[in-house]
Amino acid sequence: MTIYGIKTCSTVGKARKFMKEHGIDFDFVDYKVESVGEEKIREWLKQIDINILFNNKGKKYRDLGLKELNLDDEGKITWMAKENYLLKRPVIEYGDRKVLVGYDESQYTRLFLT
């Protein structure tokens, strides 16, 4: 399992804490240290909808004025690769290339503890 996010993000912190408390081993990739490229993003998008992965609610989205650009899917992918802060957090890769976005304790319990 690999968790992608930012160390200082509270939602990422909750996901990491859940895994640690339940003895689930994981690797952590901090966007600030190691950016996620377009190839990885396209891999994730084979399993999840772009509107789940693309964070259009955050400060970075507003600061960059992306709403005014009315981005199509390719534009969103380009921007997510350029600015990883536009990726919703955390992104979790688990099992056989499965992908989960966000923190939901009941979903984590169902997927990782049963």
DSSP file (Angstrom, degrees, kcal/mol; ACC not computed):
  #  RESIDUE AA STRUCTURE BP1 BP2  ACC     N-H-->O    O-->H-N    N-H-->O    O-->H-N    TCO  KAPPA ALPHA  PHI   PSI    X-CA   Y-CA   Z-CA
    1    1 A M              0   0    0      0, 0.0    26,-2.5     0, 0.0     2,-0.4   0.000 360.0 360.0 360.0 140.1    0.0    0.0    0.0
    2    2 A T  E     -aB  27  93A   0     91,-2.2    91,-2.7    24,-0.2     2,-0.5  -0.998 360.0-156.9-129.7 132.1    1.1    3.5   -0.8
    3    3 A I  E     -aB  28  92A   0     24,-3.0    26,-2.9    -2,-0.4     2,-0.4  -0.936   9.9-161.6-107.7 127.7   -0.4    6.7    0.5
    4    4 A Y  E     +aB  29  91A   0     87,-3.2    87,-2.0    -2,-0.5     2,-0.3  -0.904  40.5  83.5-108.9 135.5    0.1    9.9   -1.5
    5    5 A G  E    S-a   30   0A   0     24,-2.4    26,-3.0    -2,-0.4     2,-0.4  -0.960  75.1 -57.9 172.1-152.1   -0.4   13.3    0.0
    6    6 A I    >   -     0   0    0     -2,-0.3     3,-2.0    24,-0.2     6,-0.2  -0.990  34.0-134.2-127.4 131.4    1.2   16.0    2.1
    7    7 A K  T 3  S+     0   0    0     -2,-0.4    -1,-0.1     1,-0.3     6,-0.1   0.843 105.9  51.7 -52.7 -37.8    2.5   15.4    5.6
    8    8 A T  T 3  S+     0   0    0      4,-0.1     2,-0.4    -3,-0.1    -1,-0.3   0.501  83.2 107.8 -83.5  -3.2    0.8   18.6    6.9
    9    9 A C    <>  -     0   0    0     -3,-2.0     4,-2.2     1,-0.1     5,-0.1  -0.617  63.0-147.3 -77.8 127.8   -2.7   17.7    5.5
   10   10 A S  H  > S+     0   0    0     -2,-0.4     4,-2.0     1,-0.2    -1,-0.1   0.862  97.8  52.2 -65.1 -35.8   -5.1   16.7    8.3
   11   11 A T  H  > S+     0   0    0      2,-0.2     4,-2.0     1,-0.2    -1,-0.2   0.908 110.1  48.0 -67.8 -41.3   -7.0   14.3    6.1
   12   12 A V  H  > S+     0   0    0      1,-0.2     4,-2.6     2,-0.2     5,-0.2   0.897 109.4  55.3 -62.5 -40.1   -3.7   12.5    5.1
   13   13 A G  H  X S+     0   0    0     -4,-2.2     4,-2.5     1,-0.2    -2,-0.2   0.890 106.0  50.7 -59.9 -41.0   -2.8   12.5    8.8
   14   14 A K  H  X S+     0   0    0     -4,-2.0     4,-2.5     2,-0.2    -1,-0.2   0.912 111.1  48.5 -63.6 -42.7   -6.1   10.7    9.6
   15   15 A A  H  X S+     0   0    0     -4,-2.0     4,-2.1     2,-0.2    -2,-0.2   0.931 113.1  46.6 -64.0 -45.4   -5.4    8.1    6.9
   16   16 A R  H  X S+     0   0    0     -4,-2.6     4,-2.5     1,-0.2    -2,-0.2   0.904 112.6  50.4 -63.6 -41.5   -1.9    7.5    8.1
   17   17 A K  H  X S+     0   0    0     -4,-2.5     4,-3.0    -5,-0.2     5,-0.2   0.915 108.4  52.6 -63.5 -43.5   -3.0    7.2   11.7
   18   18 A F  H  X S+     0   0    0     -4,-2.5     4,-1.4     1,-0.2    -2,-0.2   0.936 111.5  46.2 -56.6 -48.3   -5.8    4.7   10.8
   19   19 A M  H  <>S+     0   0    0     -4,-2.1     5,-3.0     1,-0.2     3,-0.2   0.924 114.3  47.3 -63.5 -44.5   -3.3    2.5    9.0
   20   20 A K  H ><5S+     0   0    0     -4,-2.5     3,-1.5     1,-0.2    -2,-0.2   0.923 109.9  52.6 -63.3 -44.3   -0.7    2.7   11.9
   21   21 A E  H 3<5S+     0   0    0     -4,-3.0    -1,-0.2     1,-0.3    -2,-0.2   0.785 113.8  44.2 -62.9 -26.7   -3.4    2.0   14.6
   22   22 A H  T 3<5S-     0   0    0     -4,-1.4    -1,-0.3    -3,-0.2    -2,-0.2   0.234 114.9-113.1-104.6  13.0   -4.5   -1.1   12.7
   23   23 A G  T < 5 +     0   0    0     -3,-1.5     2,-0.6     1,-0.2    -3,-0.2   0.792  61.9 153.4  65.7  29.5   -1.0   -2.4   11.9
   24   24 A I      < -     0   0    0     -5,-3.0    -1,-0.2    -6,-0.2     2,-0.2  -0.829  39.1-136.2 -95.4 119.6   -1.3   -1.9    8.2
   25   25 A D        +     0   0    0     -2,-0.6     2,-0.3    -5,-0.0    -5,-0.0  -0.485  33.8 163.2 -73.4 141.2    2.1   -1.3    6.5
   26   26 A F        -     0   0    0     -2,-0.2     2,-0.3   -24,-0.0   -24,-0.2  -0.992  35.0-129.3-153.8 155.5    2.3    1.5    3.9
   27   27 A D  E     -a    2   0A   0    -26,-2.5   -24,-3.0    -2,-0.3     2,-0.5  -0.783  26.0-143.9 -98.2 151.6    4.7    3.6    2.1
   28   28 A F  E     -a    3   0A   0     -2,-0.3     2,-0.6   -26,-0.2   -24,-0.2  -0.976  10.5-165.9-122.8 129.5    4.2    7.4    2.1
   29   29 A V  E     -a    4   0A   0    -26,-2.9   -24,-2.4    -2,-0.5     2,-0.6  -0.957  10.7-155.1-114.1 114.9    4.8    9.7   -0.8
   30   30 A D  E >>  -a    5   0A   0     -2,-0.6     4,-3.0   -26,-0.2     3,-1.6  -0.800   9.7-147.1 -91.4 119.7    4.8   13.4    0.1
   31   31 A Y  T 34 S+     0   0    0    -26,-3.0   -25,-0.1    -2,-0.6    -1,-0.1   0.799  98.3  61.6 -55.8 -30.0    4.0   15.6   -2.9
   32   32 A K  T 34 S+     0   0    0    -27,-0.3    -1,-0.3     1,-0.2     3,-0.2   0.802 116.5  29.8 -67.9 -26.8    6.3   18.3   -1.5
   33   33 A V  T <4 S+     0   0    0     -3,-1.6     2,-0.4     1,-0.3    -2,-0.2   0.831 133.7  21.7 -99.4 -42.5    9.3   15.9   -1.7
   34   34 A E  S  < S-     0   0    0     -4,-3.0    -1,-0.3     2,-0.0    -2,-0.1  -0.923  79.0-143.3-134.5 105.4    8.4   13.7   -4.7
   35   35 A S        -     0   0    0     -2,-0.4     2,-0.5    -3,-0.2    -3,-0.1  -0.315  14.4-123.0 -73.8 153.6    5.9   15.0   -7.2
   36   36 A V        -     0   0    0     44,-0.2    -1,-0.1    -7,-0.1     2,-0.1  -0.833  31.7-144.5 -95.2 127.2    3.4   12.7   -8.9
   37   37 A G     >  -     0   0    0     -2,-0.5     4,-2.0     1,-0.1     3,-0.2  -0.286  25.7 -98.1 -91.3 175.3    3.7   12.8  -12.7
   38   38 A E  H  > S+     0   0    0      1,-0.2     4,-2.7     2,-0.2     5,-0.2   0.844 118.7  58.9 -60.3 -37.6    1.1   12.7  -15.5
   39   39 A E  H  > S+     0   0    0      1,-0.2     4,-1.8     2,-0.2    -1,-0.2   0.927 108.3  44.8 -60.8 -45.4    1.8    9.0  -16.1
   40   40 A K  H  > S+     0   0    0     -3,-0.2     4,-2.3     2,-0.2    -1,-0.2   0.901 112.3  52.4 -65.0 -41.8    0.8    8.0  -12.6
   41   41 A I  H  X S+     0   0    0     -4,-2.0     4,-2.1     1,-0.2    -2,-0.2   0.915 109.0  49.3 -61.9 -43.6   -2.3   10.3  -12.7
   42   42 A R  H  X S+     0   0    0     -4,-2.7     4,-0.5     1,-0.2    -1,-0.2   0.861 108.3  55.0 -64.3 -34.7   -3.4    8.7  -15.9
   43   43 A E  H >< S+     0   0    0     -4,-1.8     3,-1.1    -5,-0.2     4,-0.3   0.935 109.3  46.8 -61.2 -46.9   -3.0    5.3  -14.3
   44   44 A W  H >X S+     0   0    0     -4,-2.3     3,-2.1     1,-0.2     4,-1.7   0.882 104.4  61.8 -62.0 -38.5   -5.2    6.3  -11.4
   45   45 A L  H 3< S+     0   0    0     -4,-2.1    -1,-0.2     1,-0.3    -2,-0.2   0.597  87.4  71.8 -70.6  -9.3   -7.8    7.7  -13.8
   46   46 A K  T << S+     0   0    0     -3,-1.1    -1,-0.3    -4,-0.5    -2,-0.2   0.713 113.7  27.4 -71.3 -19.1   -8.3    4.3  -15.3
   47   47 A Q  T <4 S+     0   0    0     -3,-2.1     2,-0.3    -4,-0.3    -2,-0.2   0.657 122.1  44.4-115.3 -24.4  -10.0    3.4  -12.0
   48   48 A I  S  < S-     0   0    0     -4,-1.7    -1,-0.2    52,-0.0     2,-0.1  -0.916  84.0-102.2-128.1 153.1  -11.5    6.6  -10.6
   49   49 A D    >>  -     0   0    0     -2,-0.3     3,-1.5     1,-0.1     4,-1.5  -0.414  27.5-126.3 -70.3 143.0  -13.4    9.5  -12.1
   50   50 A I  H 3> S+     0   0    0      1,-0.3     4,-2.9     2,-0.2    -1,-0.1   0.828 109.8  60.7 -60.2 -32.0  -11.4   12.7  -12.8
   51   51 A N  H 34 S+     0   0    0      1,-0.2    -1,-0.3     2,-0.2     5,-0.2   0.675 103.8  50.4 -73.1 -15.4  -13.9   14.7  -10.8
   52   52 A I  H <4 S+     0   0    0     -3,-1.5    -1,-0.2     1,-0.1    -2,-0.2   0.832 117.0  39.8 -82.1 -37.9  -13.0   12.6   -7.7
   53   53 A L  H  < S+     0   0    0     -4,-1.5    35,-2.9    34,-0.1     2,-0.5   0.846  99.4  80.8 -80.9 -35.6   -9.3   13.1   -8.2
   54   54 A F  B  < S-D   87   0B   0     -4,-2.9     2,-1.1    33,-0.2    33,-0.2  -0.625  72.2-145.4 -82.0 121.0   -9.3   16.8   -9.2
   55   55 A N        +     0   0    0     31,-3.8     3,-0.3    -2,-0.5     6,-0.2  -0.720  31.8 160.7 -90.7  97.9   -9.5   19.1   -6.2
   56   56 A N        +     0   0    0     -2,-1.1    -1,-0.2    -5,-0.2    30,-0.0   0.201  68.9  64.4-100.1  16.4  -11.6   22.1   -7.3
   57   57 A K  S    S+     0   0    0     29,-0.1    -1,-0.2     4,-0.0    -2,-0.1   0.514  83.4  96.4-109.6 -10.4  -12.4   23.1   -3.8
   58   58 A G  S  > S-     0   0    0     -3,-0.3     4,-1.6     1,-0.1     5,-0.1  -0.240  83.0-109.5 -86.9 170.1   -8.9   24.0   -2.5
   59   59 A K  H  > S+     0   0    0      1,-0.2     4,-3.4     2,-0.2     5,-0.2   0.868 115.4  57.7 -61.3 -41.3   -6.9   27.1   -2.1
   60   60 A K  H  > S+     0   0    0      1,-0.2     4,-2.3     2,-0.2    -1,-0.2   0.909 104.9  51.5 -60.2 -42.7   -4.5   26.2   -5.0
   61   61 A Y  H  4>S+     0   0    0     -6,-0.2     5,-1.8     2,-0.2     4,-0.5   0.923 115.1  42.2 -59.0 -46.3   -7.4   25.9   -7.4
   62   62 A R  H ><5S+     0   0    0     -4,-1.6     3,-1.3     1,-0.2    -2,-0.2   0.930 112.7  52.9 -67.2 -45.8   -8.7   29.4   -6.4
   63   63 A D  H 3<5S+     0   0    0     -4,-3.4    -2,-0.2     1,-0.3    -1,-0.2   0.859 109.8  48.5 -59.4 -36.6   -5.2   31.0   -6.3
   64   64 A L  T 3<5S-     0   0    0     -4,-2.3    -1,-0.3    -5,-0.2    -2,-0.2   0.556 105.5-129.5 -81.9  -7.3   -4.4   29.7   -9.9
   65   65 A G  T X 5 +     0   0    0     -3,-1.3     3,-0.5    -4,-0.5     4,-0.5   0.857  53.1 152.9  64.2  35.9   -7.8   31.1  -11.2
   66   66 A L  G >>X +     0   0    0     -5,-1.8     3,-0.8     1,-0.2     4,-0.6   0.745  57.6  70.0 -73.7 -22.9   -8.5   27.7  -12.8
   67   67 A K  G >45S+     0   0    0     -6,-0.4     3,-1.2     1,-0.3    -1,-0.2   0.907  96.3  54.1 -59.5 -40.1  -12.3   28.1  -12.6
   68   68 A E  G <45S+     0   0    0     -3,-0.5    -1,-0.3     1,-0.2    -2,-0.2   0.740 100.3  61.4 -66.6 -23.1  -12.1   30.8  -15.3
   69   69 A L  G <45S-     0   0    0     -3,-0.8    -1,-0.2    -4,-0.5    -2,-0.2   0.658  91.5-147.1 -79.5 -15.1  -10.2   28.5  -17.6
   70   70 A N  T <<5 -     0   0    0     -3,-1.2    -3,-0.1    -4,-0.6    -2,-0.1   0.943  25.8-148.6  47.4  58.9  -13.1   26.0  -17.7
   71   71 A L      < -     0   0    0     -5,-0.5    -1,-0.1     4,-0.1     2,-0.1  -0.245   9.5-144.5 -65.4 139.4  -10.7   23.1  -18.1
   72   72 A D     >  -     0   0    0     -3,-0.1     4,-2.3     1,-0.0     5,-0.2  -0.356  43.1 -86.2 -86.0-179.5  -11.5   19.9  -20.0
   73   73 A D  H  > S+     0   0    0      1,-0.2     4,-2.4     2,-0.2     5,-0.2   0.891 129.9  50.6 -59.7 -41.4  -10.2   16.6  -18.7
   74   74 A E  H  > S+     0   0    0      1,-0.2     4,-2.4     2,-0.2    -1,-0.2   0.895 110.1  50.7 -63.6 -39.4   -6.9   16.9  -20.5
   75   75 A G  H  > S+     0   0    0      2,-0.2     4,-2.3     1,-0.2    -1,-0.2   0.896 109.6  50.5 -63.8 -40.5   -6.4   20.4  -19.0
   76   76 A K  H  X S+     0   0    0     -4,-2.3     4,-2.8     2,-0.2    -2,-0.2   0.916 110.2  49.9 -63.6 -42.9   -7.2   19.0  -15.5
   77   77 A I  H  X S+     0   0    0     -4,-2.4     4,-2.2     2,-0.2     5,-0.2   0.931 110.6  49.9 -61.7 -45.8   -4.6   16.2  -16.0
   78   78 A T  H  X S+     0   0    0     -4,-2.4     4,-1.8     1,-0.2    -1,-0.2   0.923 113.7  45.4 -58.3 -46.2   -2.0   18.7  -17.1
   79   79 A W  H  X S+     0   0    0     -4,-2.3     4,-3.2     2,-0.2     7,-0.2   0.888 110.1  53.2 -68.1 -39.2   -2.6   20.9  -14.2
   80   80 A M  H  < S+     0   0    0     -4,-2.8     6,-0.2     1,-0.2    -1,-0.2   0.895 111.1  47.6 -62.8 -37.9   -2.7   18.1  -11.6
   81   81 A A  H  < S+     0   0    0     -4,-2.2     3,-0.3    -5,-0.2    -1,-0.2   0.865 117.3  42.3 -69.5 -35.2    0.7   16.9  -12.9
   82   82 A K  H  < S+     0   0    0     -4,-1.8     2,-0.4     1,-0.3    -2,-0.2   0.860 128.1  28.8 -78.0 -37.2    2.1   20.4  -12.8
   83   83 A E    ><  -     0   0    0     -4,-3.2     3,-2.5    -5,-0.2    -1,-0.3  -0.828  65.5-172.6-128.2  89.9    0.6   21.3   -9.4
   84   84 A N  G >  S+     0   0    0     -2,-0.4     3,-2.0    -3,-0.3    -1,-0.1   0.681  79.3  77.8 -60.2 -17.2    0.1   18.2   -7.2
   85   85 A Y  G 3  S+     0   0    0      1,-0.3    -1,-0.3   -54,-0.1   -25,-0.2   0.653  82.5  68.2 -65.7 -12.4   -1.8   20.3   -4.7
   86   86 A L  G <  S+     0   0    0     -3,-2.5   -31,-3.8    -6,-0.2     2,-0.4   0.479  80.5  95.1 -83.9  -3.1   -4.7   20.0   -7.2
   87   87 A L  B <  S-D   54   0B   0     -3,-2.0   -33,-0.2   -33,-0.2   -34,-0.1  -0.754  84.1-118.5 -86.2 131.4   -5.0   16.3   -6.4
   88   88 A K        -     0   0    0    -35,-2.9    14,-0.1    -2,-0.4    -2,-0.1  -0.371  49.8 -85.0 -63.6 152.1   -7.5   15.4   -3.7
   89   89 A R  S    S+     0   0    0      1,-0.1    14,-0.3    12,-0.1   -84,-0.1  -0.891  91.8  18.8-127.3 152.8   -5.9   13.8   -0.7
   90   90 A P        -     0   0    0      0, 0.0    12,-3.0     0, 0.0     2,-0.5   0.726  60.9-169.4 -78.5 161.6   -5.0   11.2    0.2
   91   91 A V  E     -BC   4 101A   0    -87,-2.0   -87,-3.2    10,-0.2     2,-0.5  -0.969  13.1-163.8-106.4 127.7   -4.7    9.0   -2.8
   92   92 A I  E     -BC   3 100A   0      8,-3.3     8,-2.3    -2,-0.5     2,-0.5  -0.957  11.3-162.5-119.6 124.9   -4.2    5.3   -1.7
   93   93 A E  E     +BC   2  99A   0    -91,-2.7   -91,-2.2    -2,-0.5     2,-0.3  -0.907  28.6 155.7 -99.6 130.2   -2.9    2.6   -3.9
   94   94 A Y  E  >  + C   0  98A   0      4,-2.1     4,-2.5    -2,-0.5    -2,-0.0  -0.949  40.4   1.5-148.5 166.7   -3.6   -0.9   -2.5
   95   95 A G  T  4 S-     0   0    0     -2,-0.3     2,-1.6     1,-0.2    -2,-0.0  -0.183 124.3  -7.3  56.0-141.8   -4.1   -4.5   -3.5
   96   96 A D  T  4 S-     0   0    0      1,-0.2    -1,-0.2    -3,-0.0    -2,-0.0  -0.592 128.4 -53.7 -90.8  76.0   -3.7   -5.2   -7.2
   97   97 A R  T  4 S+     0   0    0     -2,-1.6     2,-0.2     1,-0.2    -2,-0.2   0.756  91.0 156.2  63.0  28.8   -3.4   -1.6   -8.5
   98   98 A K  E  <  -C   94   0A   0     -4,-2.5    -4,-2.1   -51,-0.0     2,-0.4  -0.548  27.5-151.0 -82.8 153.5   -6.6   -0.4   -6.8
   99   99 A V  E     -C   93   0A   0     -6,-0.2     2,-0.4    -2,-0.2    -6,-0.2  -0.984  14.9-178.4-132.5 136.6   -7.0    3.3   -6.0
  100  100 A L  E     -C   92   0A   0     -8,-2.3    -8,-3.3    -2,-0.4     2,-0.4  -0.995  10.7-156.6-132.3 138.6   -9.0    5.1   -3.3
  101  101 A V  E     +C   91   0A   0     -2,-0.4   -10,-0.2   -10,-0.2   -12,-0.1  -0.958  52.4   5.6-120.6 133.9   -9.2    8.8   -2.8
  102  102 A G  S    S-     0   0    0    -12,-3.0     2,-0.5    -2,-0.4   -10,-0.1  -0.245  84.5 -71.1  94.8 178.3  -10.1   10.7    0.4
  103  103 A Y        +     0   0    0    -14,-0.3     2,-0.3    -2,-0.1   -91,-0.0  -0.965  48.9 155.5-118.4 123.7  -10.6    9.6    4.0
  104  104 A D     >  -     0   0    0     -2,-0.5     4,-2.7     1,-0.1     3,-0.3  -0.847  25.8-158.8-146.0 104.7  -13.7    7.7    5.0
  105  105 A E  H  > S+     0   0    0     -2,-0.3     4,-2.6     1,-0.2     5,-0.2   0.863  92.6  50.3 -57.6 -41.0  -13.2    5.6    8.2
  106  106 A S  H  > S+     0   0    0      1,-0.2     4,-2.2     2,-0.2    -1,-0.2   0.892 112.5  47.4 -67.1 -37.0  -16.1    3.2    7.5
  107  107 A Q  H  > S+     0   0    0     -3,-0.3     4,-2.7     2,-0.2     5,-0.3   0.909 111.8  50.4 -68.0 -41.4  -14.8    2.6    4.0
  108  108 A Y  H  X S+     0   0    0     -4,-2.7     4,-3.2     2,-0.2     5,-0.5   0.920 110.3  50.5 -60.3 -44.0  -11.3    2.0    5.3
  109  109 A T  H  X S+     0   0    0     -4,-2.6     4,-1.7    -5,-0.2     5,-0.4   0.932 113.2  45.5 -60.2 -46.5  -12.7   -0.5    7.8
  110  110 A R  H  < S+     0   0    0     -4,-2.2     4,-0.5     1,-0.2    -2,-0.2   0.907 121.5  37.0 -63.7 -43.4  -14.6   -2.3    5.2
  111  111 A L  H  < S+     0   0    0     -4,-2.7    -2,-0.2    -5,-0.1    -1,-0.2   0.873 129.1  26.7 -79.4 -38.1  -11.7   -2.4    2.7
  112  112 A F  H  < S+     0   0    0     -4,-3.2    -3,-0.2    -5,-0.3    -2,-0.2   0.597 122.5  42.2-107.9 -12.6   -8.7   -2.9    4.9
  113  113 A L     <        0   0    0     -4,-1.7    -3,-0.2    -5,-0.5    -2,-0.1   0.492 360.0 360.0-116.4  -4.4   -9.9   -4.7    8.0
  114  114 A T              0   0    0     -4,-0.5    -2,-0.1    -5,-0.4    -4,-0.1   0.429 360.0 360.0-110.2 360.0  -12.3   -7.4    6.8
